[in-house]
């Protein structure tokens, strides 16, 4: 029997998971139902039709006796799509604040390891007759940069759902103890390092794993002057608990383009300048000391274009470490400083390349959001204060069974001692921020979300 074994890194995300750091990435979408309506049964039908496009979503993790080698993926013979597709409803009036509270509660809960590691929720009762979809997918499921997420396969570019091949899936027989042990013996015999890989994956001492990875990354980043110093002390780095808060901010892509046109740089530079200004304002509302030299170090995954002529984005991803100039009082100067820092990184090649990380650790996320979360979980917090992930999405409407998606907010998981993560996705003219935060450390996450909108407005005001 051929066994589909987890990579060392994917297995490590299972072993490193704790109640305070659940290892799943998520998202929140708000949709406008079609005139014919959209209910739970329709979502179940849609996912049932499309799940054949993502075979991993009907598989679960099975541990090898004695943990001789890494666990394996096996078909879930009792797979029940209705266990994974769930429904919830907001009480009247179904406000944005109520939706954020629900997202925070759902994202705080670890996934059930006895079943395929994903969940999707239909949220009814939003204001103006809208609905929400909340997704959760474990990092162990994310086994390649080009991997497809269940939240992606249910979307179409037209209101009428596209045709997909008929799914005649039948689960393979689950391997027994004899099969698992025999497979482990064969693998150990043919690849002696398998036991070492399994030991690494099962290690509960995250610092030991982190130390080696950081050592490798340090070599990759030898030219990066910014990494010569540890990240500054910050209220963003504290012990965190099990519960979360979630913040949202809505901005317009045209505003970023307008600022870029007036002052130069890239849209991503404007995003980072916006985050810099927001963090400055947020720190001041807390009464924190902010001087002209105050910085917050962000780890910023950036996708690299493979074919510039075709405008295609491929699976090349680099991660930059940028000292955000929160001590600078001028919005325009913050932008210039960010642009200069990012240009310096690109010119020096001082970045963590996704291809290098794949070769070194099997590190291969499917999206920039996942890259940021994965890197944060295996690197020491001394390298950076927070993760900022920016994923460019399609600039045209998408539909789920005729329901038009209005907005999409990423939920990037927290690493140990990280009080908040900032993810943003551009979609159909909007730029949508999702702020995943520790409940106790960030009671003011909505203040930070509001500061993002105000910071961008300040930059836009400088163009007049």
MITI-757813 format. One record per residue (C-alpha): residue in three letters; x, y, z. Coordinates in steps of 0.25 Angstrom, whole numbers, plus 5000, padded with zeros to 4 digits. Layout:
<nodes>
(node ala; (X; Y; Z));
...
</nodes>
This chain:
<nodes>
(node unk; (5000; 5000; 5000));
(node unk; (5005; 5014; 4996));
(node unk; (5004; 5024; 5007));
(node unk; (5003; 5039; 5006));
(node unk; (5012; 5044; 5017));
(node unk; (5012; 5058; 5022));
(node unk; (5025; 5066; 5020));
(node unk; (5034; 5069; 5032));
(node unk; (5029; 5083; 5033));
(node unk; (5014; 5080; 5031));
(node unk; (5015; 5070; 5042));
(node unk; (5023; 5080; 5051));
(node unk; (5010; 5089; 5050));
(node unk; (5002; 5078; 5057));
(node unk; (5012; 5076; 5068));
(node unk; (5015; 5091; 5070));
(node unk; (5000; 5094; 5071));
(node unk; (4995; 5099; 5085));
(node unk; (4982; 5104; 5091));
(node unk; (4988; 5118; 5090));
(node unk; (4994; 5117; 5076));
(node unk; (4984; 5109; 5067));
(node unk; (4990; 5106; 5054));
(node unk; (4979; 5109; 5044));
(node unk; (4978; 5121; 5034));
(node unk; (4964; 5126; 5031));
(node unk; (4956; 5137; 5024));
(node unk; (4943; 5144; 5024));
(node unk; (4934; 5148; 5012));
(node unk; (4922; 5156; 5012));
(node unk; (4912; 5153; 5000));
(node unk; (4900; 5158; 4994));
(node unk; (4890; 5147; 4992));
(node unk; (4883; 5146; 4978));
(node unk; (4869; 5148; 4976));
(node unk; (4866; 5133; 4977));
(node unk; (4872; 5133; 4991));
(node unk; (4884; 5126; 4997));
(node unk; (4883; 5116; 5009));
(node unk; (4891; 5105; 5016));
(node unk; (4886; 5094; 5007));
(node unk; (4891; 5102; 4995));
(node unk; (4905; 5104; 5001));
(node unk; (4906; 5089; 5004));
(node unk; (4901; 5085; 4990));
(node unk; (4912; 5095; 4984));
(node unk; (4923; 5089; 4993));
(node unk; (4919; 5075; 4990));
(node unk; (4920; 5078; 4975));
(node unk; (4934; 5084; 4976));
(node unk; (4941; 5077; 4987));
(node unk; (4946; 5067; 4977));
(node unk; (4955; 5078; 4972));
(node unk; (4962; 5078; 4986));
(node unk; (4964; 5063; 4989));
(node unk; (4972; 5066; 5002));
(node unk; (4959; 5072; 5008));
(node unk; (4953; 5058; 5009));
(node unk; (4966; 5053; 5016));
(node unk; (4970; 5052; 5031));
(node unk; (4983; 5051; 5038));
(node unk; (4987; 5037; 5043));
(node unk; (4998; 5035; 5053));
(node unk; (5008; 5024; 5051));
(node unk; (5010; 5015; 5064));
(node unk; (5022; 5019; 5071));
(node unk; (5023; 5032; 5063));
(node unk; (5035; 5025; 5055));
(node unk; (5032; 5034; 5043));
(node unk; (5023; 5045; 5040));
(node unk; (5008; 5043; 5040));
(node unk; (5000; 5040; 5027));
(node unk; (4988; 5045; 5020));
(node unk; (4977; 5035; 5019));
(node unk; (4963; 5036; 5013));
(node unk; (4952; 5038; 5023));
(node unk; (4943; 5027; 5021));
(node unk; (4932; 5034; 5029));
(node unk; (4934; 5047; 5022));
(node unk; (4922; 5056; 5025));
(node unk; (4921; 5069; 5018));
(node unk; (4911; 5074; 5027));
(node unk; (4920; 5073; 5039));
(node unk; (4930; 5082; 5032));
(node unk; (4920; 5092; 5026));
(node unk; (4913; 5098; 5037));
(node unk; (4903; 5109; 5039));
(node unk; (4901; 5121; 5049));
(node unk; (4893; 5133; 5050));
(node unk; (4894; 5147; 5056));
(node unk; (4883; 5152; 5065));
(node unk; (4876; 5165; 5060));
(node unk; (4881; 5174; 5055));
(node unk; (4893; 5166; 5050));
(node unk; (4903; 5177; 5051));
(node unk; (4918; 5177; 5047));
(node unk; (4922; 5177; 5061));
(node unk; (4913; 5164; 5063));
(node unk; (4920; 5158; 5051));
(node unk; (4934; 5161; 5057));
(node unk; (4930; 5155; 5070));
(node unk; (4926; 5142; 5063));
(node unk; (4939; 5142; 5055));
(node unk; (4947; 5143; 5067));
(node unk; (4940; 5132; 5075));
(node unk; (4941; 5122; 5063));
(node unk; (4955; 5125; 5060));
(node unk; (4959; 5123; 5074));
(node unk; (4955; 5108; 5074));
(node unk; (4965; 5098; 5069));
(node unk; (4960; 5088; 5058));
(node unk; (4956; 5074; 5061));
(node unk; (4968; 5065; 5058));
(node unk; (4960; 5053; 5056));
(node unk; (4954; 5058; 5043));
(node unk; (4959; 5066; 5031));
(node unk; (4965; 5079; 5036));
(node unk; (4955; 5089; 5031));
(node unk; (4942; 5096; 5034));
(node unk; (4933; 5106; 5026));
(node unk; (4922; 5114; 5033));
(node unk; (4910; 5120; 5026));
(node unk; (4906; 5132; 5034));
(node unk; (4892; 5137; 5032));
(node unk; (4885; 5150; 5038));
(node unk; (4895; 5160; 5034));
(node unk; (4890; 5175; 5032));
(node unk; (4883; 5178; 5018));
(node unk; (4880; 5163; 5016));
(node unk; (4894; 5159; 5013));
(node unk; (4901; 5146; 5017));
(node unk; (4915; 5143; 5022));
(node unk; (4924; 5131; 5019));
(node unk; (4936; 5128; 5029));
(node unk; (4946; 5118; 5026));
(node unk; (4957; 5111; 5034));
(node unk; (4968; 5102; 5029));
(node unk; (4979; 5096; 5036));
(node unk; (4994; 5099; 5032));
(node unk; (4996; 5084; 5031));
(node unk; (4986; 5084; 5019));
(node unk; (4994; 5094; 5012));
(node unk; (5004; 5086; 5005));
(node unk; (5009; 5094; 4993));
(node unk; (5010; 5108; 4988));
(node unk; (5000; 5106; 4977));
(node unk; (4990; 5098; 4986));
(node unk; (4976; 5101; 4985));
(node unk; (4967; 5105; 4996));
(node unk; (4952; 5101; 4998));
(node unk; (4948; 5116; 4999));
(node unk; (4954; 5118; 4985));
(node unk; (4948; 5106; 4978));
(node unk; (4934; 5110; 4982));
(node unk; (4935; 5124; 4975));
(node unk; (4932; 5127; 4960));
(node unk; (4934; 5139; 4951));
(node unk; (4920; 5138; 4946));
(node unk; (4907; 5138; 4954));
(node unk; (4904; 5124; 4948));
(node unk; (4913; 5114; 4954));
(node unk; (4923; 5107; 4945));
(node unk; (4922; 5092; 4941));
(node unk; (4931; 5083; 4948));
(node unk; (4934; 5068; 4945));
(node unk; (4925; 5058; 4952));
(node unk; (4930; 5053; 4965));
(node unk; (4930; 5038; 4967));
(node unk; (4939; 5038; 4979));
(node unk; (4940; 5026; 4988));
(node unk; (4949; 5025; 5000));
(node unk; (4961; 5016; 4999));
(node unk; (4962; 5006; 5011));
(node unk; (4969; 5012; 5023));
(node unk; (4982; 5006; 5026));
(node unk; (4983; 4997; 5038));
(node unk; (4994; 4997; 5048));
(node unk; (5002; 4986; 5040));
(node unk; (5002; 4995; 5028));
(node unk; (5006; 5007; 5036));
(node unk; (5018; 5000; 5043));
(node unk; (5022; 4993; 5030));
(node unk; (5022; 5006; 5022));
(node unk; (5030; 5012; 5033));
(node unk; (5040; 5001; 5033));
(node unk; (5042; 5002; 5018));
(node unk; (5044; 5017; 5019));
(node unk; (5054; 5016; 5030));
(node unk; (5061; 5005; 5022));
(node unk; (5061; 5013; 5009));
(node unk; (5062; 5027; 5015));
(node unk; (5069; 5027; 5029));
(node unk; (5067; 5042; 5031));
(node unk; (5052; 5039; 5032));
(node unk; (5053; 5036; 5047));
(node unk; (5060; 5049; 5049));
(node unk; (5050; 5056; 5041));
(node unk; (5039; 5050; 5050));
(node unk; (5046; 5054; 5062));
(node unk; (5047; 5068; 5058));
(node unk; (5032; 5068; 5054));
(node unk; (5028; 5062; 5068));
(node unk; (5037; 5072; 5076));
(node unk; (5030; 5080; 5086));
(node unk; (5041; 5089; 5088));
(node unk; (5038; 5100; 5078));
(node unk; (5051; 5108; 5082));
(node unk; (5060; 5096; 5077));
(node unk; (5053; 5096; 5064));
(node unk; (5053; 5111; 5063));
(node unk; (5068; 5112; 5066));
(node unk; (5072; 5104; 5054));
(node unk; (5062; 5110; 5044));
(node unk; (5066; 5124; 5049));
(node unk; (5081; 5120; 5047));
(node unk; (5078; 5117; 5032));
(node unk; (5070; 5129; 5030));
(node unk; (5081; 5137; 5036));
(node unk; (5090; 5132; 5025));
(node unk; (5080; 5135; 5015));
(node unk; (5079; 5149; 5020));
(node unk; (5094; 5152; 5022));
(node unk; (5093; 5165; 5014));
(node unk; (5081; 5171; 5022));
(node unk; (5086; 5182; 5031));
(node unk; (5072; 5183; 5037));
(node unk; (5074; 5169; 5043));
(node unk; (5087; 5172; 5050));
(node unk; (5079; 5177; 5062));
(node unk; (5068; 5170; 5069));
(node unk; (5053; 5175; 5068));
(node unk; (5050; 5186; 5077));
(node unk; (5042; 5184; 5090));
(node unk; (5027; 5186; 5087));
(node unk; (5014; 5184; 5093));
(node unk; (5011; 5176; 5081));
(node unk; (5019; 5165; 5087));
(node unk; (5013; 5159; 5099));
(node unk; (5009; 5146; 5105));
(node unk; (4995; 5142; 5098));
(node unk; (4983; 5134; 5102));
(node unk; (4973; 5125; 5095));
(node unk; (4963; 5135; 5091));
(node unk; (4963; 5145; 5080));
(node unk; (4957; 5158; 5075));
(node unk; (4956; 5162; 5061));
(node unk; (4956; 5175; 5054));
(node unk; (4952; 5180; 5040));
(node unk; (4956; 5192; 5032));
(node unk; (4951; 5195; 5018));
(node unk; (4959; 5204; 5008));
(node unk; (4959; 5207; 4993));
(node unk; (4970; 5202; 4984));
(node unk; (4969; 5215; 4976));
(node unk; (4973; 5223; 4988));
(node unk; (4986; 5215; 4989));
(node unk; (4989; 5217; 4974));
(node unk; (4986; 5232; 4975));
(node unk; (4997; 5233; 4986));
(node unk; (5006; 5224; 4978));
(node unk; (5005; 5233; 4966));
(node unk; (5007; 5246; 4974));
(node unk; (5019; 5241; 4983));
(node unk; (5025; 5229; 4976));
(node unk; (5028; 5215; 4981));
(node unk; (5018; 5203; 4979));
(node unk; (5004; 5200; 4984));
(node unk; (5011; 5191; 4995));
(node unk; (5019; 5203; 4999));
(node unk; (5007; 5211; 5001));
(node unk; (5001; 5200; 5009));
(node unk; (5013; 5199; 5019));
(node unk; (5013; 5214; 5020));
(node unk; (4998; 5213; 5024));
(node unk; (5001; 5202; 5034));
(node unk; (5012; 5211; 5040));
(node unk; (5003; 5223; 5042));
(node unk; (4993; 5214; 5048));
(node unk; (5002; 5208; 5058));
(node unk; (5008; 5221; 5061));
(node unk; (4994; 5227; 5065));
(node unk; (4990; 5214; 5072));
(node unk; (5002; 5215; 5081));
(node unk; (4999; 5229; 5084));
(node unk; (4985; 5226; 5088));
(node unk; (4991; 5216; 5098));
(node unk; (5000; 5226; 5104));
(node unk; (5013; 5219; 5099));
(node unk; (5026; 5226; 5097));
(node unk; (5028; 5230; 5082));
(node unk; (5040; 5237; 5079));
(node unk; (5046; 5241; 5065));
(node unk; (5054; 5228; 5065));
(node unk; (5043; 5218; 5069));
(node unk; (5041; 5207; 5059));
(node unk; (5032; 5194; 5058));
(node unk; (5039; 5183; 5051));
(node unk; (5029; 5176; 5041));
(node unk; (5031; 5163; 5033));
(node unk; (5025; 5165; 5020));
(node unk; (5024; 5154; 5010));
(node unk; (5024; 5159; 4996));
(node unk; (5020; 5151; 4983));
(node unk; (5030; 5152; 4972));
(node unk; (5024; 5152; 4957));
(node unk; (5029; 5141; 4949));
(node unk; (5024; 5146; 4935));
(node unk; (5024; 5161; 4935));
(node unk; (5018; 5162; 4921));
(node unk; (5007; 5153; 4924));
(node unk; (5005; 5159; 4938));
(node unk; (5004; 5145; 4944));
(node unk; (5008; 5143; 4959));
(node unk; (5015; 5130; 4961));
(node unk; (5019; 5123; 4973));
(node unk; (5032; 5131; 4976));
(node unk; (5030; 5138; 4989));
(node unk; (5040; 5146; 4997));
(node unk; (5039; 5151; 5011));
(node unk; (5045; 5165; 5015));
(node unk; (5048; 5170; 5029));
(node unk; (5044; 5185; 5029));
(node unk; (5046; 5195; 5041));
(node unk; (5033; 5203; 5040));
(node unk; (5036; 5218; 5043));
(node unk; (5025; 5220; 5053));
(node unk; (5033; 5231; 5060));
(node unk; (5032; 5240; 5047));
(node unk; (5021; 5250; 5049));
(node unk; (5020; 5253; 5034));
(node unk; (5011; 5243; 5026));
(node unk; (5019; 5246; 5013));
(node unk; (5032; 5244; 5020));
(node unk; (5028; 5231; 5025));
(node unk; (5024; 5227; 5011));
(node unk; (5038; 5231; 5006));
(node unk; (5045; 5224; 5017));
(node unk; (5037; 5211; 5014));
(node unk; (5040; 5212; 4999));
(node unk; (5054; 5214; 5002));
(node unk; (5055; 5202; 5011));
(node unk; (5048; 5193; 5002));
(node unk; (5056; 5197; 4990));
(node unk; (5068; 5194; 4998));
(node unk; (5064; 5180; 5001));
(node unk; (5061; 5177; 4986));
(node unk; (5074; 5183; 4981));
(node unk; (5082; 5175; 4991));
(node unk; (5074; 5162; 4990));
(node unk; (5073; 5162; 5005));
(node unk; (5060; 5154; 5006));
(node unk; (5056; 5140; 5010));
(node unk; (5052; 5133; 4997));
(node unk; (5041; 5123; 4997));
(node unk; (5049; 5114; 4988));
(node unk; (5061; 5114; 4997));
(node unk; (5051; 5111; 5009));
(node unk; (5045; 5100; 5001));
(node unk; (5059; 5093; 4999));
(node unk; (5063; 5095; 5013));
(node unk; (5050; 5092; 5021));
(node unk; (5039; 5088; 5012));
(node unk; (5033; 5101; 5014));
(node unk; (5023; 5103; 5003));
(node unk; (5010; 5111; 5006));
(node unk; (4999; 5113; 4996));
(node unk; (4997; 5128; 4998));
(node unk; (5005; 5140; 5004));
(node unk; (4996; 5140; 5016));
(node unk; (5000; 5126; 5019));
(node unk; (5014; 5129; 5017));
(node unk; (5014; 5140; 5027));
(node unk; (5007; 5131; 5037));
(node unk; (5016; 5119; 5035));
(node unk; (5029; 5128; 5036));
(node unk; (5024; 5135; 5048));
(node unk; (5022; 5121; 5055));
(node unk; (5036; 5116; 5052));
(node unk; (5044; 5129; 5054));
(node unk; (5047; 5135; 5068));
(node unk; (5040; 5148; 5071));
(node unk; (5053; 5155; 5073));
(node unk; (5054; 5156; 5058));
(node unk; (5041; 5164; 5056));
(node unk; (5029; 5170; 5064));
(node unk; (5017; 5166; 5055));
(node unk; (5014; 5160; 5041));
(node unk; (5007; 5169; 5030));
(node unk; (5002; 5160; 5018));
(node unk; (4997; 5167; 5006));
(node unk; (4990; 5158; 4995));
(node unk; (4986; 5164; 4982));
(node unk; (4973; 5158; 4978));
(node unk; (4964; 5159; 4965));
(node unk; (4959; 5173; 4961));
(node unk; (4945; 5168; 4957));
(node unk; (4934; 5162; 4964));
(node unk; (4933; 5147; 4969));
(node unk; (4921; 5139; 4972));
(node unk; (4917; 5127; 4980));
(node unk; (4905; 5120; 4974));
(node unk; (4900; 5134; 4969));
(node unk; (4903; 5141; 4982));
(node unk; (4912; 5153; 4979));
(node unk; (4924; 5154; 4988));
(node unk; (4925; 5169; 4993));
(node unk; (4937; 5168; 5002));
(node unk; (4948; 5158; 5007));
(node unk; (4956; 5159; 5020));
(node unk; (4968; 5150; 5023));
(node unk; (4970; 5143; 5037));
(node unk; (4985; 5141; 5039));
(node unk; (4987; 5133; 5051));
(node unk; (4996; 5138; 5063));
(node unk; (5010; 5132; 5066));
(node unk; (5014; 5131; 5080));
(node unk; (5016; 5145; 5087));
(node unk; (5009; 5152; 5075));
(node unk; (4998; 5161; 5080));
(node unk; (4992; 5164; 5066));
(node unk; (4994; 5160; 5051));
(node unk; (4990; 5169; 5040));
(node unk; (4985; 5163; 5027));
(node unk; (4979; 5170; 5015));
(node unk; (4974; 5166; 5002));
(node unk; (4970; 5175; 4990));
(node unk; (4958; 5171; 4982));
(node unk; (4949; 5178; 4972));
(node unk; (4954; 5192; 4975));
(node unk; (4954; 5190; 4990));
(node unk; (4966; 5187; 5000));
(node unk; (4960; 5179; 5012));
(node unk; (4968; 5178; 5025));
(node unk; (4966; 5167; 5035));
(node unk; (4973; 5168; 5049));
(node unk; (4974; 5155; 5057));
(node unk; (4977; 5159; 5071));
(node unk; (4979; 5153; 5085));
(node unk; (4966; 5156; 5093));
(node unk; (4973; 5161; 5106));
(node unk; (4985; 5168; 5099));
(node unk; (4977; 5175; 5089));
(node unk; (4964; 5180; 5095));
(node unk; (4966; 5192; 5086));
(node unk; (4967; 5185; 5072));
(node unk; (4956; 5193; 5067));
(node unk; (4964; 5206; 5070));
(node unk; (4975; 5200; 5061));
(node unk; (4966; 5197; 5050));
(node unk; (4960; 5211; 5050));
(node unk; (4975; 5216; 5050));
(node unk; (4977; 5209; 5037));
(node unk; (4966; 5216; 5030));
(node unk; (4970; 5230; 5036));
(node unk; (4985; 5227; 5033));
(node unk; (4981; 5225; 5018));
(node unk; (4972; 5237; 5018));
(node unk; (4984; 5245; 5023));
(node unk; (4993; 5240; 5011));
(node unk; (4982; 5243; 5001));
(node unk; (4980; 5257; 5007));
(node unk; (4995; 5260; 5004));
(node unk; (4992; 5258; 4989));
(node unk; (4983; 5270; 4988));
</nodes>
